[in-house]
Amino acid sequence: MTRQPLGAQISQMLRDRGVETIFGIPGVHNVELYRGIEQAGITHVLARHEQGAGFMADGYARATGKPGVAYVISGPGLTNILTPLGQAYSDSVPVLVISSCLDETAAQRGQLHQMRDQRAAAETVCAWSEEARTAKSAYALIDRAFDQFSSARARPCHVQVPIATLGALADPAPSAPVLRPDYPAASHVDVYTVVDAVLKAQEPLFVFGGGAVAAADVIPDLLRQTGAASFVTYAARGLVPGDTPLYFGSTLARADSAERVAEADLVITVGSALSEVDLWRSTLGHTAPMIRVDIDPENFGEMGPQDTPILGDATALLKAMTIAIAARTEDLPPKWDAAAVARKRAVWRAEVEAERPGIVPVCDALRAVLPDQTMIYSDMTQFAYGAKEVWDMPRPGHWHHPYGFGTLGYALPAAIGGAVARRGLPTVAIAGDYGLQYTIQELGTAVELGLPLPILVWDNGKLGEIEDSMVRSQIAPNAVVARNPDFLALARAYGAGAVEPVSLQALQQVVIEALAAGGPTLIRITPKIAL
């Protein structure tokens, strides 16, 4: 057992727990964390800003299902990464941030990077934030985070270690403990409760959320067996194939989707919080009983007296249902009208095209040339808002967006994290002209890593969504137009490729070439490309 400074032991511990990549920025207060990175055989990705490091860790976690890990310094390093932690919290992403902290703050003032309560600041956007004052407690807290990631709803965690403790000699971490089994499983009684209710219903409706993504292989069979209609939330796009009969799509945000939900005589919501950003209204709209399956009991708080909560892993329950359920008999066909469902989807698609001119044709052009395994990271931009409703993904878990927290600047660094995790597989970033500027400096990281990353920039020269909101509110548009840089010249200054296609066909060719390039390519698109 070789004693080393604790910072070096932490890197070795992480490698023993399966961590292969760490994102971060070294500084004078966390330099001890960097002592053992190379010795442990871990790849470190140098971000240009701690916010970028946090989003990279998030993107890595979403791409792999494994925790994303970031190292940051005390004070501003931690505050800079709080926005990504807030995003990870709202979207249930396993991210572990390890930071340094000052040895003593109560009796001394004016220290470098000093905060009144750094730990408490991180706690506002994490499942928990704790300080490890000894090597033993550091090891225990890191293992607590990994245990939580594997057995409960994923949420980010923060561990801070005093500077002197990081530099003090410590024994190696103990062997990795046996983690608890996967998420809690619904009982056999629960499974048959759902099966019985579905078979008794004549117009059952499934609403699939991001928590059901791992059940993609059984959902088409389940829908055929039950004759149920279905919606998916944005996070669950790809769970139901786009050509599935009785599929309403990812259109819950359409106001009149509530009327379609109200037609059901049973609603089964699986793995979704049914949050504001899923619905953009206060309720789902169901009038019939609802069965709600989730691993987080917090999501049962607003259920009605006729609704049934089932605490358990959505994937396990759906797989059990396909085994336990008998296919509907021909003498008891479902009453959903497939033609009516298809017509409604067509109407909603036309509404998106009218509301956001030019976006639907670009979506269609991109979808036609991107390989099925492409993973897309989008930002808070009108392009993504339209795409989320009309772009049927060929597989689930391959479009990532800052849904709940809704931060700008997510797409580029998160896509870098995803591309690092999926070397050799296609990854695409989609950002608006304003949001891209929040984290555009991370182009330097993408160039440094030689990532073949197409970065699509929807440039309408303004905060288009905010302008539309002001107009709807009868407010004269104000502070929504900003002077943009020459994005192509800026990308080239970083060493990236840069191009502005003038047609949809040219866009398709540019994207194909960017996926095979030796580094990132910024692709500027304006609404006129679809004209």
C-alpha positions in Angstrom: 0.0 0.0 0.0 1.8 3.1 -1.3 1.0 6.3 0.6 0.6 9.4 -1.7 -1.0 12.8 -1.4 -4.8 12.4 -1.2 -5.3 14.2 -4.5 -3.3 11.5 -6.4 -5.2 8.8 -4.5 -8.5 10.2 -5.6 -7.6 9.9 -9.2 -6.5 6.3 -8.7 -9.7 5.6 -6.8 -11.8 7.0 -9.7 -10.0 4.9 -12.2 -10.7 1.8 -10.1 -14.4 2.8 -10.2 -14.3 2.8 -13.9 -13.7 6.5 -14.6 -11.7 6.9 -17.9 -12.2 10.6 -18.5 -12.2 13.7 -16.3 -13.1 17.2 -17.5 -11.8 20.3 -15.8 -9.3 23.1 -15.4 -6.3 23.0 -13.0 -5.6 25.9 -10.6 -3.4 26.6 -7.7 -6.0 25.4 -5.2 -6.7 22.0 -6.9 -3.3 21.2 -8.4 -3.0 18.2 -6.1 -5.9 16.5 -7.9 -3.8 16.6 -11.0 -0.8 14.8 -9.4 -2.2 11.3 -10.1 -4.2 11.6 -13.3 -1.6 10.3 -15.7 -0.4 7.7 -13.2 -4.0 6.4 -13.0 -4.3 6.3 -16.8 -7.2 8.7 -16.9 -7.7 11.1 -19.8 -8.1 14.7 -18.8 -10.0 17.1 -21.1 -9.0 20.7 -20.6 -12.0 23.0 -20.9 -11.8 26.7 -21.6 -14.2 27.6 -18.8 -15.6 25.6 -15.8 -19.1 25.9 -17.3 -17.8 24.1 -20.4 -16.2 21.4 -18.2 -19.5 20.8 -16.5 -21.5 20.6 -19.7 -18.8 18.2 -21.1 -19.2 16.0 -18.1 -23.0 16.1 -18.6 -22.7 15.3 -22.3 -20.3 12.4 -21.5 -22.8 11.0 -18.9 -25.8 11.2 -21.3 -23.8 9.5 -24.0 -22.5 6.6 -21.9 -24.9 6.2 -19.0 -21.8 6.4 -16.7 -21.1 9.3 -14.4 -19.4 12.4 -15.8 -16.6 13.7 -13.6 -15.1 17.2 -13.3 -12.3 18.7 -11.3 -12.6 22.5 -10.5 -10.9 24.9 -8.1 -12.5 26.6 -5.1 -14.6 29.8 -5.3 -15.1 30.9 -8.9 -14.3 27.5 -10.3 -17.1 26.0 -8.4 -19.6 28.9 -9.0 -18.8 28.7 -12.7 -19.9 25.0 -12.8 -23.1 25.5 -10.8 -25.1 26.2 -14.0 -24.2 22.8 -15.5 -24.9 21.2 -12.2 -28.4 22.8 -12.2 -28.9 21.4 -15.7 -27.8 18.0 -14.7 -30.1 18.1 -11.6 -33.2 19.0 -13.6 -32.5 16.4 -16.3 -31.4 13.5 -14.0 -27.8 13.3 -15.2 -25.1 11.6 -13.0 -22.3 14.2 -12.7 -19.7 14.2 -9.9 -17.8 17.4 -9.3 -14.8 17.3 -7.0 -13.4 20.7 -5.9 -10.9 22.1 -3.5 -12.0 24.4 -0.7 -10.2 26.6 1.7 -8.9 25.0 4.9 -10.5 27.6 7.2 -12.9 30.4 6.5 -14.6 31.4 9.8 -11.7 33.3 11.4 -9.9 34.5 8.3 -11.0 36.9 5.5 -9.6 38.1 2.2 -8.2 34.7 1.1 -8.0 33.8 -2.6 -11.2 32.4 -3.9 -13.0 32.8 -0.6 -16.7 32.3 -0.3 -19.0 32.5 2.7 -20.2 29.0 2.2 -19.0 27.2 -0.9 -20.5 23.8 0.1 -24.0 25.3 0.6 -23.9 27.1 -2.7 -23.4 23.8 -4.5 -26.1 22.1 -2.5 -28.7 24.3 -4.1 -28.2 22.5 -7.5 -27.1 19.0 -6.4 -28.6 16.0 -4.7 -26.1 16.7 -2.0 -22.8 18.7 -1.4 -20.4 17.6 1.3 -17.0 18.5 2.6 -14.4 15.7 3.2 -12.0 16.7 5.9 -10.1 13.4 5.9 -9.0 10.8 3.3 -11.5 8.3 4.7 -14.4 10.7 4.3 -13.4 11.6 0.8 -13.4 8.0 -0.3 -16.7 7.4 1.5 -18.4 10.4 -0.2 -17.2 9.4 -3.6 -18.5 5.9 -3.2 -21.7 7.3 -1.9 -22.1 9.3 -5.1 -21.5 6.2 -7.3 -23.9 4.2 -5.2 -26.6 6.8 -5.7 -26.0 7.0 -9.4 -26.6 3.3 -9.8 -29.6 2.8 -7.5 -31.8 6.0 -7.6 -32.8 8.8 -9.8 -29.6 10.3 -11.1 -28.7 13.7 -9.7 -25.3 15.5 -9.6 -23.2 15.4 -6.4 -20.4 17.6 -5.2 -17.5 16.7 -2.9 -15.1 19.4 -1.7 -11.8 18.7 0.0 -9.6 21.3 1.9 -6.4 22.2 0.1 -4.2 20.9 2.9 -6.0 17.6 3.0 -5.6 17.2 -0.7 -1.8 17.5 -0.3 -1.5 15.4 2.8 -0.2 11.8 2.5 -3.0 9.2 2.5 -3.4 5.5 2.2 -5.0 4.2 -1.0 -8.8 4.1 -1.2 -10.4 0.8 -0.2 -11.6 -1.6 -2.9 -14.8 -0.6 -4.6 -17.8 -1.7 -2.6 -20.5 -3.8 -4.1 -23.1 -1.3 -5.3 -26.7 -1.8 -4.6 -28.7 -3.5 -7.3 -30.5 -1.4 -9.9 -33.5 0.8 -9.3 -36.4 -0.5 -7.1 -38.5 -3.0 -9.0 -42.3 -3.0 -9.1 -43.9 -6.0 -7.5 -45.7 -8.8 -9.3 -48.9 -7.4 -8.0 -48.1 -4.0 -9.5 -47.3 -5.6 -12.9 -50.7 -7.4 -13.0 -52.5 -4.3 -11.8 -51.3 -2.5 -14.9 -51.9 -5.5 -17.2 -55.4 -5.9 -15.9 -56.2 -2.2 -16.2 -54.9 -2.0 -19.8 -56.8 -5.1 -21.0 -60.1 -3.7 -19.5 -59.6 -0.3 -21.2 -60.9 0.3 -24.7 -58.9 3.4 -25.4 -55.6 3.1 -23.3 -52.9 5.7 -23.8 -49.3 5.4 -22.9 -47.1 8.5 -22.1 -43.5 7.5 -22.2 -40.8 9.6 -20.6 -37.0 9.6 -20.5 -37.1 7.1 -17.6 -38.3 4.5 -20.1 -35.5 4.9 -22.6 -33.9 1.5 -21.8 -37.1 -0.3 -22.7 -37.0 0.7 -26.4 -36.8 -3.0 -27.5 -40.1 -4.0 -26.0 -42.3 -0.9 -26.4 -43.3 -1.6 -30.1 -44.5 -5.1 -29.1 -46.3 -3.7 -26.1 -48.2 -1.2 -28.2 -49.2 -3.9 -30.7 -50.3 -6.2 -27.8 -52.5 -3.5 -26.2 -53.7 -1.5 -29.1 -52.8 1.6 -27.1 -52.2 5.0 -28.5 -49.0 6.8 -27.3 -47.2 10.1 -26.7 -43.6 10.5 -25.8 -42.0 13.4 -24.0 -39.1 15.2 -25.7 -36.6 13.2 -23.7 -38.1 10.0 -24.9 -38.1 10.7 -28.6 -37.1 7.5 -30.5 -38.8 5.2 -28.0 -41.7 4.7 -30.4 -40.9 4.4 -34.1 -42.3 7.3 -36.1 -44.4 5.1 -38.3 -46.2 3.3 -35.4 -50.0 3.4 -35.7 -51.7 5.4 -33.0 -48.5 7.4 -32.2 -49.1 11.0 -31.5 -45.4 11.9 -31.4 -43.5 14.2 -29.1 -46.3 16.8 -29.2 -47.6 17.1 -25.6 -46.8 20.8 -25.7 -49.5 21.3 -28.4 -52.3 22.9 -26.5 -55.0 20.6 -28.0 -53.0 17.5 -27.1 -54.9 17.7 -23.8 -58.1 16.9 -25.8 -56.5 13.8 -27.2 -55.4 12.7 -23.8 -58.9 13.3 -22.5 -60.3 10.7 -25.1 -58.4 7.9 -23.3 -60.2 5.8 -20.7 -56.9 4.9 -19.1 -53.6 6.7 -19.1 -50.3 5.0 -18.2 -47.5 7.4 -17.7 -44.1 5.7 -17.5 -40.8 7.4 -16.4 -41.9 11.0 -16.8 -42.2 13.8 -14.3 -44.8 15.5 -16.6 -43.1 18.7 -15.9 -43.8 22.2 -17.2 -41.3 21.8 -19.9 -43.0 18.6 -21.1 -46.5 20.0 -21.2 -46.4 23.8 -21.1 -49.7 23.7 -19.2 -50.6 22.8 -15.6 -52.0 19.3 -16.2 -51.8 16.5 -18.7 -55.5 16.8 -19.4 -56.6 13.3 -18.6 -60.1 12.7 -17.2 -59.8 8.9 -16.9 -57.7 7.1 -14.2 -54.0 7.3 -14.6 -51.4 4.7 -13.6 -48.0 6.4 -13.0 -44.8 4.4 -12.9 -41.6 6.1 -11.7 -38.5 5.5 -9.5 -38.9 8.8 -7.8 -41.8 9.1 -5.4 -41.6 12.9 -5.6 -43.4 12.6 -8.9 -46.5 11.2 -7.3 -47.2 14.4 -5.4 -49.8 15.9 -7.7 -51.8 12.7 -8.6 -55.6 12.7 -8.3 -57.6 10.3 -6.1 -58.4 8.1 -9.1 -54.8 7.7 -10.0 -52.5 4.8 -9.0 -48.8 5.3 -8.2 -46.3 2.5 -8.9 -42.8 2.9 -7.5 -40.4 0.9 -9.6 -38.1 0.8 -12.6 -40.0 1.6 -15.8 -37.8 -0.6 -17.9 -38.3 -3.7 -15.8 -42.1 -3.2 -15.5 -42.6 -2.7 -19.3 -40.6 -5.8 -20.0 -42.6 -7.8 -17.5 -45.8 -6.5 -19.1 -44.9 -7.8 -22.5 -44.4 -11.3 -21.0 -47.5 -11.2 -18.8 -50.0 -9.6 -21.1 -52.1 -11.4 -23.7 -52.6 -9.8 -27.0 -56.0 -8.2 -27.5 -58.5 -10.5 -29.2 -60.0 -9.6 -32.5 -63.5 -9.3 -30.9 -62.3 -6.5 -28.6 -60.4 -4.1 -30.9 -59.3 -0.7 -29.5 -61.4 2.3 -30.4 -58.5 4.6 -31.4 -58.8 5.7 -35.0 -55.3 5.4 -36.6 -56.3 7.7 -39.5 -57.5 10.4 -37.1 -54.2 10.1 -35.1 -52.2 10.5 -38.3 -54.3 13.5 -39.4 -53.7 15.2 -36.0 -50.0 14.7 -36.3 -50.0 16.2 -39.7 -51.9 19.2 -38.4 -49.4 19.7 -35.6 -46.5 19.5 -38.0 -48.1 22.2 -40.2 -48.5 24.3 -37.1 -44.8 24.0 -36.3 -43.9 25.0 -39.8 -46.2 28.0 -39.7 -44.9 29.1 -36.3 -41.2 28.7 -37.1 -40.7 29.2 -40.8 -37.8 27.4 -42.4 -37.1 25.0 -39.6 -39.1 22.0 -40.7 -37.4 21.7 -44.2 -34.0 21.9 -42.6 -34.9 19.2 -40.1 -36.1 17.0 -42.9 -32.9 17.6 -44.9 -30.7 16.8 -41.9 -32.6 13.7 -40.9 -32.3 12.3 -44.4 -28.4 12.3 -44.3 -27.5 11.8 -40.7 -26.6 8.1 -39.8 -29.1 6.4 -37.4 -26.5 6.3 -34.6 -25.9 10.1 -34.7 -26.1 11.7 -31.3 -27.4 15.3 -31.2 -26.9 17.9 -28.6 -29.0 21.0 -28.9 -29.2 24.4 -27.2 -32.0 26.6 -26.2 -32.8 27.8 -29.7 -35.9 28.1 -31.9 -34.4 25.4 -34.2 -34.4 22.9 -31.4 -37.9 23.9 -30.2 -39.3 23.1 -33.6 -37.2 20.0 -34.2 -38.3 18.4 -30.9 -41.8 18.2 -32.3 -41.2 17.1 -35.9 -38.0 15.1 -35.9 -38.7 11.5 -35.2 -35.5 10.0 -33.9 -34.5 6.5 -35.1 -33.5 5.4 -31.7 -33.9 6.8 -28.1 -31.4 8.5 -26.0 -29.7 10.2 -29.0 -31.0 13.7 -28.8 -29.9 15.7 -25.7 -31.2 19.1 -24.7 -31.1 21.3 -21.6 -34.8 20.7 -20.9 -35.6 21.6 -17.3 -33.0 24.2 -16.3 -33.1 25.6 -19.8 -29.6 27.1 -19.9 -28.0 28.7 -22.9 -24.6 27.5 -24.0 -25.2 23.8 -23.5 -24.9 22.3 -26.9 -21.2 22.8 -27.9 -19.5 21.6 -24.7 -22.0 18.8 -24.1 -21.5 17.6 -27.7 -17.7 17.6 -27.0 -18.3 15.4 -24.0 -20.5 13.1 -26.1 -17.9 13.0 -28.9 -15.1 12.1 -26.5 -17.3 9.3 -25.1 -18.2 8.0 -28.6 -15.0 8.2 -30.6 -15.7 7.0 -34.1 -19.5 7.5 -33.9 -21.2 10.6 -35.3 -22.0 13.5 -33.0 -23.7 16.8 -33.9 -24.2 20.1 -32.0 -27.0 22.5 -32.8 -27.0 26.0 -31.3 -28.6 29.4 -31.9 -26.5 32.4 -32.7 -27.0 33.9 -29.3 -26.6 30.8 -27.2 -23.5 29.7 -29.0 -21.6 32.7 -27.7 -22.0 31.6 -24.1 -19.5 28.8 -24.6 -18.0 29.3 -28.0 -14.5 29.3 -26.5 -14.9 25.5 -26.2 -14.2 25.4 -29.9 -10.6 25.4 -28.8 -11.1 22.1 -26.9 -12.8 20.5 -29.9 -10.0 21.6 -32.2 -7.4 20.4 -29.7 -9.0 17.0 -29.5 -9.5 16.7 -33.3 -13.2 15.9 -33.0 -15.1 15.5 -36.3 -18.0 17.6 -34.9 -20.5 19.5 -37.1 -21.7 22.5 -35.2 -24.9 23.8 -36.8 -25.6 27.5 -35.9 -29.1 28.7 -36.6 -28.5 32.4 -37.1 -31.5 34.6 -37.3 -29.6 37.6 -35.9 -31.6 38.0 -32.8 -33.3 36.4 -29.7 -36.1 35.2 -31.9 -38.0 33.3 -29.2 -37.9 36.2 -26.8 -39.0 38.6 -29.6 -42.0 36.4 -30.4 -42.9 36.2 -26.7 -42.8 40.0 -26.4 -45.0 40.4 -29.4 -47.5 37.9 -28.0 -47.5 39.8 -24.8 -48.1 43.1 -26.7 -44.7 44.4 -25.6 -42.6 46.3 -28.2 -39.6 44.1 -28.9 -36.7 45.4 -26.9 -33.1 44.2 -26.3 -33.6 41.2 -28.6 -31.1 42.1 -31.4 -27.4 41.9 -30.8 -24.5 42.3 -33.2 -23.1 38.9 -34.0 -19.5 38.2 -34.8 -18.4 36.8 -38.1 -19.0 33.2 -36.9 -17.1 31.7 -39.8 -14.0 33.9 -39.2 -14.2 33.2 -35.5 -14.3 29.4 -36.1 -11.3 29.6 -38.4 -9.4 31.6 -35.8 -9.8 28.7 -33.5 -8.5 26.3 -36.2 -12.0 24.9 -37.0 -13.6 24.4 -40.4 -16.2 26.9 -41.3 -18.8 27.0 -44.1 -22.2 28.6 -44.9 -24.2 26.4 -47.3 -26.7 28.2 -49.6 -29.2 25.4 -50.2 -30.6 22.4 -48.4 -28.7 20.1 -50.8 -25.5 21.9 -50.0 -26.2 21.7 -46.3 -26.6 17.9 -46.6 -23.2 17.6 -48.4 -21.5 19.9 -45.9 -22.7 17.8 -42.9 -21.6 14.6 -44.5 -18.1 16.1 -45.1 -18.0 17.5 -41.5 -18.7 14.1 -40.0 -15.6 12.8 -41.8 -13.3 15.8 -41.1 -10.2 15.9 -38.9 -11.7 18.4 -36.6 -14.9 20.5 -35.8 -16.7 22.4 -38.5 -19.0 25.3 -37.8 -21.9 25.4 -40.2 -23.8 28.7 -40.3 -27.5 28.4 -41.3 -30.0 31.2 -41.8 -33.7 30.9 -42.2 -33.4 31.8 -45.9 -31.7 28.5 -46.7 -35.1 26.9 -46.8 -36.6 29.4 -49.2 
